[in-house]
Amino acid sequence: MINEILLRQLYLYYPKNICPWNEKEKYLQTSEFKRLQSLIDFFDSKTNLAIRENIKKEFEKDIILKDFEDFSRLDSNQDRCYTFYLNVFEGGELYSITLYLSILVPYYAIRKGWHPPEPFFSKSQIEELEKAKLDKRTIDELISDIEIIVEEKLLYNKMPHVLMNNVINDISFGDIYLGYFTMFNAFFNNSII
């Protein structure tokens, strides 16, 4: 049921059965693309910056989460989401938490990533940073706290994980061909999650 509701929403912004690679001019002239583009264009404004700053304020009271960085690139990559990024050290390893907030529907997604710390951090620097860390929450506990803030303060719902990689065969956008465009791509950006 939720899948059908989300698909109806997507068809407002993405033309059916027109690939932007093969039929670019036709794609650019559709009302769906124009609707999506006007929404994306809105995010070049000062209002967009104010919205992102207000989102960041919801995390300011948390000793770790206050360091979320705004990686929203709506103006250059035509993302369909706000993106916030945070590096976290745990057990001598460098991890990241990326929070995606859709601009099309009130849904969010979180990605936890592992990164090689070198060349940015030496092993001794990591050990020092972990010893100095006042907050001992694990990365999974931090993610849980992010989810609480996003759901209770920002009123977003978590995108059902089972839908994230569902391929929507009849729509496409940017550099993704028809038959490869996922629900995550449609609501957030052209990354693979």
C-alpha positions as protocol buffer text, in pm:
chain_id: "A"
residue {
  index: 1
  type: MET
  ca { x: 0 y: 0 z: 0 }
}
residue {
  index: 2
  type: ILE
  ca { x: 272 y: 251 z: 98 }
}
residue {
  index: 3
  type: ASN
  ca { x: 460 y: 161 z: -219 }
}
residue {
  index: 4
  type: GLU
  ca { x: 160 y: 263 z: -435 }
}
residue {
  index: 5
  type: ILE
  ca { x: 114 y: 590 z: -244 }
}
residue {
  index: 6
  type: LEU
  ca { x: 481 y: 679 z: -286 }
}
residue {
  index: 7
  type: LEU
  ca { x: 473 y: 590 z: -656 }
}
residue {
  index: 8
  type: ARG
  ca { x: 177 y: 824 z: -711 }
}
residue {
  index: 9
  type: GLN
  ca { x: 380 y: 1099 z: -544 }
}
residue {
  index: 10
  type: LEU
  ca { x: 682 y: 1025 z: -764 }
}
residue {
  index: 11
  type: TYR
  ca { x: 480 y: 1042 z: -1084 }
}
residue {
  index: 12
  type: LEU
  ca { x: 414 y: 1408 z: -1001 }
}
residue {
  index: 13
  type: TYR
  ca { x: 788 y: 1480 z: -1040 }
}
residue {
  index: 14
  type: TYR
  ca { x: 925 y: 1224 z: -1283 }
}
residue {
  index: 15
  type: PRO
  ca { x: 786 y: 1159 z: -1634 }
}
residue {
  index: 16
  type: LYS
  ca { x: 699 y: 799 z: -1710 }
}
residue {
  index: 17
  type: ASN
  ca { x: 892 y: 602 z: -1970 }
}
residue {
  index: 18
  type: ILE
  ca { x: 1115 y: 887 z: -2088 }
}
residue {
  index: 19
  type: CYS
  ca { x: 1488 y: 846 z: -2035 }
}
residue {
  index: 20
  type: PRO
  ca { x: 1684 y: 1170 z: -1985 }
}
residue {
  index: 21
  type: TRP
  ca { x: 1977 y: 1011 z: -2171 }
}
residue {
  index: 22
  type: ASN
  ca { x: 1800 y: 899 z: -2485 }
}
residue {
  index: 23
  type: GLU
  ca { x: 1519 y: 1157 z: -2502 }
}
residue {
  index: 24
  type: LYS
  ca { x: 1668 y: 1457 z: -2325 }
}
residue {
  index: 25
  type: GLU
  ca { x: 1469 y: 1733 z: -2501 }
}
residue {
  index: 26
  type: LYS
  ca { x: 1141 y: 1549 z: -2456 }
}
residue {
  index: 27
  type: TYR
  ca { x: 1225 y: 1481 z: -2090 }
}
residue {
  index: 28
  type: LEU
  ca { x: 1309 y: 1847 z: -2020 }
}
residue {
  index: 29
  type: GLN
  ca { x: 975 y: 1964 z: -2167 }
}
residue {
  index: 30
  type: THR
  ca { x: 754 y: 1747 z: -1945 }
}
residue {
  index: 31
  type: SER
  ca { x: 539 y: 1905 z: -1676 }
}
residue {
  index: 32
  type: GLU
  ca { x: 675 y: 1654 z: -1424 }
}
residue {
  index: 33
  type: PHE
  ca { x: 1035 y: 1754 z: -1482 }
}
residue {
  index: 34
  type: LYS
  ca { x: 945 y: 2124 z: -1472 }
}
residue {
  index: 35
  type: ARG
  ca { x: 765 y: 2070 z: -1140 }
}
residue {
  index: 36
  type: LEU
  ca { x: 1069 y: 1892 z: -995 }
}
residue {
  index: 37
  type: GLN
  ca { x: 1310 y: 2149 z: -1135 }
}
residue {
  index: 38
  type: SER
  ca { x: 1114 y: 2438 z: -983 }
}
residue {
  index: 39
  type: LEU
  ca { x: 1129 y: 2266 z: -646 }
}
residue {
  index: 40
  type: ILE
  ca { x: 1504 y: 2211 z: -683 }
}
residue {
  index: 41
  type: ASP
  ca { x: 1552 y: 2571 z: -800 }
}
residue {
  index: 42
  type: PHE
  ca { x: 1383 y: 2696 z: -483 }
}
residue {
  index: 43
  type: PHE
  ca { x: 1676 y: 2558 z: -288 }
}
residue {
  index: 44
  type: ASP
  ca { x: 1914 y: 2810 z: -443 }
}
residue {
  index: 45
  type: SER
  ca { x: 1747 y: 3074 z: -228 }
}
residue {
  index: 46
  type: LYS
  ca { x: 1823 y: 3226 z: 110 }
}
residue {
  index: 47
  type: THR
  ca { x: 1511 y: 3053 z: 237 }
}
residue {
  index: 48
  type: ASN
  ca { x: 1680 y: 2720 z: 172 }
}
residue {
  index: 49
  type: LEU
  ca { x: 1979 y: 2819 z: 381 }
}
residue {
  index: 50
  type: ALA
  ca { x: 1749 y: 2926 z: 665 }
}
residue {
  index: 51
  type: ILE
  ca { x: 1566 y: 2592 z: 652 }
}
residue {
  index: 52
  type: ARG
  ca { x: 1896 y: 2400 z: 670 }
}
residue {
  index: 53
  type: GLU
  ca { x: 2014 y: 2616 z: 960 }
}
residue {
  index: 54
  type: ASN
  ca { x: 1689 y: 2546 z: 1145 }
}
residue {
  index: 55
  type: ILE
  ca { x: 1736 y: 2173 z: 1090 }
}
residue {
  index: 56
  type: LYS
  ca { x: 2090 y: 2194 z: 1232 }
}
residue {
  index: 57
  type: LYS
  ca { x: 1957 y: 2381 z: 1538 }
}
residue {
  index: 58
  type: GLU
  ca { x: 1759 y: 2073 z: 1637 }
}
residue {
  index: 59
  type: PHE
  ca { x: 2091 y: 1895 z: 1699 }
}
residue {
  index: 60
  type: GLU
  ca { x: 2271 y: 2178 z: 1884 }
}
residue {
  index: 61
  type: LYS
  ca { x: 2190 y: 2052 z: 2234 }
}
residue {
  index: 62
  type: ASP
  ca { x: 2368 y: 1722 z: 2174 }
}
residue {
  index: 63
  type: ILE
  ca { x: 2743 y: 1721 z: 2245 }
}
residue {
  index: 64
  type: ILE
  ca { x: 2821 y: 1503 z: 1941 }
}
residue {
  index: 65
  type: LEU
  ca { x: 2536 y: 1572 z: 1699 }
}
residue {
  index: 66
  type: LYS
  ca { x: 2593 y: 1949 z: 1714 }
}
residue {
  index: 67
  type: ASP
  ca { x: 2888 y: 1881 z: 1481 }
}
residue {
  index: 68
  type: PHE
  ca { x: 2666 y: 1769 z: 1193 }
}
residue {
  index: 69
  type: GLU
  ca { x: 2792 y: 1932 z: 873 }
}
residue {
  index: 70
  type: ASP
  ca { x: 2552 y: 2051 z: 607 }
}
residue {
  index: 71
  type: PHE
  ca { x: 2643 y: 1867 z: 287 }
}
residue {
  index: 72
  type: SER
  ca { x: 2326 y: 1963 z: 104 }
}
residue {
  index: 73
  type: ARG
  ca { x: 2415 y: 2010 z: -261 }
}
residue {
  index: 74
  type: LEU
  ca { x: 2075 y: 2078 z: -405 }
}
residue {
  index: 75
  type: ASP
  ca { x: 2200 y: 2356 z: -627 }
}
residue {
  index: 76
  type: SER
  ca { x: 2480 y: 2164 z: -799 }
}
residue {
  index: 77
  type: ASN
  ca { x: 2378 y: 1797 z: -808 }
}
residue {
  index: 78
  type: GLN
  ca { x: 2002 y: 1832 z: -818 }
}
residue {
  index: 79
  type: ASP
  ca { x: 1964 y: 1627 z: -503 }
}
residue {
  index: 80
  type: ARG
  ca { x: 1613 y: 1583 z: -380 }
}
residue {
  index: 81
  type: CYS
  ca { x: 1713 y: 1599 z: -15 }
}
residue {
  index: 82
  type: TYR
  ca { x: 1897 y: 1784 z: 255 }
}
residue {
  index: 83
  type: THR
  ca { x: 2215 y: 1601 z: 351 }
}
residue {
  index: 84
  type: PHE
  ca { x: 2392 y: 1622 z: 686 }
}
residue {
  index: 85
  type: TYR
  ca { x: 2719 y: 1442 z: 761 }
}
residue {
  index: 86
  type: LEU
  ca { x: 2906 y: 1354 z: 1081 }
}
residue {
  index: 87
  type: ASN
  ca { x: 3237 y: 1173 z: 1143 }
}
residue {
  index: 88
  type: VAL
  ca { x: 3254 y: 947 z: 1450 }
}
residue {
  index: 89
  type: PHE
  ca { x: 3541 y: 744 z: 1595 }
}
residue {
  index: 90
  type: GLU
  ca { x: 3460 y: 412 z: 1758 }
}
residue {
  index: 91
  type: GLY
  ca { x: 3698 y: 133 z: 1852 }
}
residue {
  index: 92
  type: GLY
  ca { x: 3985 y: 297 z: 1666 }
}
residue {
  index: 93
  type: GLU
  ca { x: 3783 y: 313 z: 1346 }
}
residue {
  index: 94
  type: LEU
  ca { x: 3647 y: 612 z: 1153 }
}
residue {
  index: 95
  type: TYR
  ca { x: 3277 y: 599 z: 1072 }
}
residue {
  index: 96
  type: SER
  ca { x: 3034 y: 846 z: 924 }
}
residue {
  index: 97
  type: ILE
  ca { x: 2666 y: 906 z: 971 }
}
residue {
  index: 98
  type: THR
  ca { x: 2483 y: 1062 z: 678 }
}
residue {
  index: 99
  type: LEU
  ca { x: 2130 y: 1190 z: 730 }
}
residue {
  index: 100
  type: TYR
  ca { x: 1911 y: 1243 z: 424 }
}
residue {
  index: 101
  type: LEU
  ca { x: 1585 y: 1442 z: 453 }
}
residue {
  index: 102
  type: SER
  ca { x: 1370 y: 1429 z: 140 }
}
residue {
  index: 103
  type: ILE
  ca { x: 1229 y: 1751 z: -2 }
}
residue {
  index: 104
  type: LEU
  ca { x: 953 y: 1562 z: -184 }
}
residue {
  index: 105
  type: VAL
  ca { x: 793 y: 1380 z: 109 }
}
residue {
  index: 106
  type: PRO
  ca { x: 852 y: 1384 z: 486 }
}
residue {
  index: 107
  type: TYR
  ca { x: 1080 y: 1081 z: 483 }
}
residue {
  index: 108
  type: TYR
  ca { x: 1440 y: 1039 z: 593 }
}
residue {
  index: 109
  type: ALA
  ca { x: 1716 y: 783 z: 557 }
}
residue {
  index: 110
  type: ILE
  ca { x: 2039 y: 733 z: 748 }
}
residue {
  index: 111
  type: ARG
  ca { x: 2356 y: 573 z: 616 }
}
residue {
  index: 112
  type: LYS
  ca { x: 2634 y: 448 z: 841 }
}
residue {
  index: 113
  type: GLY
  ca { x: 2969 y: 424 z: 664 }
}
residue {
  index: 114
  type: TRP
  ca { x: 3319 y: 305 z: 748 }
}
residue {
  index: 115
  type: HIS
  ca { x: 3621 y: 497 z: 619 }
}
residue {
  index: 116
  type: PRO
  ca { x: 3995 y: 436 z: 634 }
}
residue {
  index: 117
  type: PRO
  ca { x: 4123 y: 702 z: 876 }
}
residue {
  index: 118
  type: GLU
  ca { x: 4454 y: 754 z: 698 }
}
residue {
  index: 119
  type: PRO
  ca { x: 4586 y: 984 z: 561 }
}
residue {
  index: 120
  type: PHE
  ca { x: 4374 y: 1227 z: 764 }
}
residue {
  index: 121
  type: PHE
  ca { x: 4426 y: 1073 z: 1108 }
}
residue {
  index: 122
  type: SER
  ca { x: 4713 y: 869 z: 1250 }
}
residue {
  index: 123
  type: LYS
  ca { x: 4650 y: 582 z: 1489 }
}
residue {
  index: 124
  type: SER
  ca { x: 4783 y: 790 z: 1781 }
}
residue {
  index: 125
  type: GLN
  ca { x: 4553 y: 1083 z: 1689 }
}
residue {
  index: 126
  type: ILE
  ca { x: 4254 y: 851 z: 1685 }
}
residue {
  index: 127
  type: GLU
  ca { x: 4348 y: 710 z: 2027 }
}
residue {
  index: 128
  type: GLU
  ca { x: 4382 y: 1063 z: 2168 }
}
residue {
  index: 129
  type: LEU
  ca { x: 4047 y: 1168 z: 2023 }
}
residue {
  index: 130
  type: GLU
  ca { x: 3874 y: 862 z: 2167 }
}
residue {
  index: 131
  type: LYS
  ca { x: 4029 y: 916 z: 2514 }
}
residue {
  index: 132
  type: ALA
  ca { x: 3919 y: 1281 z: 2513 }
}
residue {
  index: 133
  type: LYS
  ca { x: 3565 y: 1188 z: 2408 }
}
residue {
  index: 134
  type: LEU
  ca { x: 3321 y: 1280 z: 2685 }
}
residue {
  index: 135
  type: ASP
  ca { x: 3028 y: 1106 z: 2523 }
}
residue {
  index: 136
  type: LYS
  ca { x: 3063 y: 727 z: 2516 }
}
residue {
  index: 137
  type: ARG
  ca { x: 2762 y: 642 z: 2299 }
}
residue {
  index: 138
  type: THR
  ca { x: 2821 y: 394 z: 2021 }
}
residue {
  index: 139
  type: ILE
  ca { x: 2751 y: 486 z: 1661 }
}
residue {
  index: 140
  type: ASP
  ca { x: 2430 y: 281 z: 1671 }
}
residue {
  index: 141
  type: GLU
  ca { x: 2316 y: 470 z: 1982 }
}
residue {
  index: 142
  type: LEU
  ca { x: 2391 y: 799 z: 1806 }
}
residue {
  index: 143
  type: ILE
  ca { x: 2185 y: 688 z: 1507 }
}
residue {
  index: 144
  type: SER
  ca { x: 1899 y: 600 z: 1740 }
}
residue {
  index: 145
  type: ASP
  ca { x: 1919 y: 947 z: 1898 }
}
residue {
  index: 146
  type: ILE
  ca { x: 1921 y: 1107 z: 1552 }
}
residue {
  index: 147
  type: GLU
  ca { x: 1609 y: 911 z: 1459 }
}
residue {
  index: 148
  type: ILE
  ca { x: 1431 y: 1037 z: 1772 }
}
residue {
  index: 149
  type: ILE
  ca { x: 1517 y: 1400 z: 1694 }
}
residue {
  index: 150
  type: VAL
  ca { x: 1421 y: 1370 z: 1327 }
}
residue {
  index: 151
  type: GLU
  ca { x: 1090 y: 1201 z: 1405 }
}
residue {
  index: 152
  type: GLU
  ca { x: 988 y: 1404 z: 1710 }
}
residue {
  index: 153
  type: LYS
  ca { x: 1124 y: 1749 z: 1625 }
}
residue {
  index: 154
  type: LEU
  ca { x: 1131 y: 1756 z: 1244 }
}
residue {
  index: 155
  type: LEU
  ca { x: 825 y: 1529 z: 1200 }
}
residue {
  index: 156
  type: TYR
  ca { x: 985 y: 1306 z: 937 }
}
residue {
  index: 157
  type: ASN
  ca { x: 922 y: 932 z: 905 }
}
residue {
  index: 158
  type: LYS
  ca { x: 1190 y: 676 z: 833 }
}
residue {
  index: 159
  type: MET
  ca { x: 1181 y: 552 z: 474 }
}
residue {
  index: 160
  type: PRO
  ca { x: 1093 y: 182 z: 499 }
}
residue {
  index: 161
  type: HIS
  ca { x: 1417 y: -7 z: 438 }
}
residue {
  index: 162
  type: VAL
  ca { x: 1241 y: -267 z: 224 }
}
residue {
  index: 163
  type: LEU
  ca { x: 1148 y: 6 z: -24 }
}
residue {
  index: 164
  type: MET
  ca { x: 1485 y: 182 z: -49 }
}
residue {
  index: 165
  type: ASN
  ca { x: 1629 y: -33 z: -326 }
}
residue {
  index: 166
  type: ASN
  ca { x: 1303 y: -105 z: -508 }
}
residue {
  index: 167
  type: VAL
  ca { x: 1363 y: -29 z: -875 }
}
residue {
  index: 168
  type: ILE
  ca { x: 1103 y: 190 z: -1041 }
}
residue {
  index: 169
  type: ASN
  ca { x: 1123 y: 71 z: -1400 }
}
residue {
  index: 170
  type: ASP
  ca { x: 932 y: 352 z: -1570 }
}
residue {
  index: 171
  type: ILE
  ca { x: 1108 y: 662 z: -1434 }
}
residue {
  index: 172
  type: SER
  ca { x: 1460 y: 800 z: -1445 }
}
residue {
  index: 173
  type: PHE
  ca { x: 1657 y: 1113 z: -1360 }
}
residue {
  index: 174
  type: GLY
  ca { x: 2001 y: 1258 z: -1412 }
}
residue {
  index: 175
  type: ASP
  ca { x: 2261 y: 997 z: -1492 }
}
residue {
  index: 176
  type: ILE
  ca { x: 2049 y: 691 z: -1410 }
}
residue {
  index: 177
  type: TYR
  ca { x: 1885 y: 504 z: -1698 }
}
residue {
  index: 178
  type: LEU
  ca { x: 1532 y: 366 z: -1699 }
}
residue {
  index: 179
  type: GLY
  ca { x: 1525 y: 32 z: -1520 }
}
residue {
  index: 180
  type: TYR
  ca { x: 1792 y: 128 z: -1267 }
}
residue {
  index: 181
  type: PHE
  ca { x: 1626 y: 412 z: -1074 }
}
residue {
  index: 182
  type: THR
  ca { x: 1543 y: 316 z: -714 }
}
residue {
  index: 183
  type: MET
  ca { x: 1300 y: 455 z: -459 }
}
residue {
  index: 184
  type: PHE
  ca { x: 1601 y: 600 z: -272 }
}
residue {
  index: 185
  type: ASN
  ca { x: 1716 y: 775 z: -590 }
}
residue {
  index: 186
  type: ALA
  ca { x: 1372 y: 919 z: -649 }
}
residue {
  index: 187
  type: PHE
  ca { x: 1327 y: 1070 z: -305 }
}
residue {
  index: 188
  type: PHE
  ca { x: 1684 y: 1153 z: -209 }
}
residue {
  index: 189
  type: ASN
  ca { x: 1968 y: 1157 z: -464 }
}
residue {
  index: 190
  type: ASN
  ca { x: 2145 y: 953 z: -731 }
}
residue {
  index: 191
  type: SER
  ca { x: 2374 y: 772 z: -484 }
}
residue {
  index: 192
  type: ILE
  ca { x: 2362 y: 402 z: -409 }
}
residue {
  index: 193
  type: ILE
  ca { x: 2267 y: 328 z: -49 }
}
